[in-house]
Each structure stands twice: as structure tokens, then as C-alpha cells.
């Protein structure tokens, strides 16, 4: 496959670039793989420019990670401290302390900068 990489300047270019990514994903050669990575980077840069990522809500990040890990609120007691603190944190009645942020980062592997936004 020898399709040219698509530079994105308009929404029409964006659609063409996404179509090229789809085509390259089905390609079998290493040259196509390198072109796929390059075109995907172009698409990602364009998407980041037109739709900047929203800041992650710290409490939603905790809840999401708990869901991923199959955790219940009671499982957070060993990380946060007490059942009432867990409830207050998850219901946004209490801010995370630095110690809680460190433990949540370590135990749930949530980026510390995401958790700091709640402190």
C-alpha cells in the first residue's frame, strides 16, 4: 500500500486521515506499520488540538479504578482510614489529605497529579 500520509488542515482532511489509518491497520508490511504509527500520531495531534482532553475528576478516577479492580467502598478503608472517611471522600464532603493521595496513588495506581486536584 502506497497511500500518502494525510496532513490535516480541514475536517475533510481529518476524515481522509482516519480512513487511511483504518486501511493501514489492515496492512501486513513493516513499512505500512511505520506509516500507520505516523498517521495515527497526526490524527491524535489534530484531535488534541480540536478537542483538548478534559481534566480528570479525582473522585471519578477513584471510583473508576475501584470498578476496574472490583473493589467495594469497604476495600478503601485500609487505604483512606475509616468507613466514615471513605464515605465523606466519595460523597465530596471531605478533601483528600496528602497521606491519602500517596496511598491511593500507590495502591490504586492513580496518577498523583489527578488526585491532587481534590486536595
N, C-alpha and C positions, 0 to 999 in steps of 0.2 A: 504494500500500500504506500503510495507516494503523495498523499494529500498534503497540502501545505499547512503549516501551523497557522491558526487564525488569530489575528490581533483583534482585540475587542475595543471598539470605539462607539458602537451603537447597540441597541437591543437586538437588531437583526444579526450583527456580528456575534453577539452572545449566543444566540440560538445556533448559529453555524458552528461555533466553537464547542458547544455542548454536544452537537451531533458528531463532530469529529472525535471527541472523547469517547463517545459510545462506539464508534467504528473502531477506534484504536484498541478499545478494551477487548474486542474480538480478534485482534491480530495475534500472530504467533511468533513474530520475529523479535529479536532483541532490539533492533533499530526501532521498530514500532513501539516497543516498551519504553524506550527513552523518549520518543516523541509523545507518547501518552503522558508521561510524567511532566514533560514541559507544557503540554497543552492544558493539563489539569491544573498546573500552577498558574497559568494565565487566567483560567476560569476562576480559580479561587481568589486571585488578587482582584479581579473585577467584582466578584460577589462581595468581597470585604469592603470594597470602595463604595458600592451602591447600597449595601445593607450591612453597616458596621455591626459587629456582634454586640448583643445586649449584655449588660453586666449580669453576672450570675448572682441570684439572691442566695445568701449564705444558708438560710433556714431551708429553702427549697433544695439546695445542694445536699444538706444533711439528710433530708427526707428521701431524696432520690437515691443517695448512696445506701441508706438503710434498706430501701426497697430492693436495690440490686443485690445486697448481701443477705436478704431475707431476715432482717433484724426487726425486732419489736421495740417499742419505747423502753421496755424494761431492760433491754440489752444496752441501752445508753447509760444506765445508772452507773456502771463501772467506769465509764469514760467521763461523764459530766458530774456525778457526785451523789445525787439523790433523785428519787422519783419526782418530788416536787420541782426540783431544778430542771429536770428534763421537760416536764410539762410546761413550766414557765418559759423555757428557751423555745420549744417548738410552737408555743402559742404567742411568741413575741412579747412576752411580759418581762423578760429579763435578757440582758445583753450577755454575750459570751465573754468570759474572762480570758486573759492571756493563757492561763493554765489549761482551760477548756479547749481553746483554739489549738494549742500544742498537742493535746491528747487526741482531739478529733482528726487533726492532720496526720498524726502517727497511726492511729488505729483504723481510720476510715479512708486514709489516703486522699483526703480532700485538700487541694492546694491551699496553703495558709493564707495567701492573698485574697482568696474568695471568702474565707471565714473572718478575716479581719474587718471586712466591711460591716459586720454586725456588731463589732465591739464598740 
